[in-house]
Amino acid sequence: MGWLWAIIVGFVLGLIAKAVLPGKQHSPLWLTTIFGMLGAVAGNAMARGFGVEETAGIDWTRHIFQIVAAVIIVAVGDMAYMATFGKRRQQRA
């Protein structure tokens, strides 16, 4: 059940990160989900580092760290994706 939640949270975080970033992101949805999962892990680690890993009620601070990390990872990951596969796609068109 843990993997299912990781995929769902990664999917949602990846979509939020894509919505926050300006312009069009070219990475596929499966890769965006993986970037979102990495953002969740990195956000949890940052929250643990700042001492706000667990709080009473909803962990808003942890969620903000997760979203910020997901936005950064989606932005960098999309740039890497376009640097790797973007030229190949333009040549086919």
Buried (B, 14 or more C-beta within 10 A) or exposed (E): EEEEEBBEBBBBBBBBBBEEBEEEBEBEEEBBBBBBBBBBBBBBEBBEEEEBBEEEEEBEBBBBBBBBBBBBBBBEBBBEBBEEEEEEEEEEE
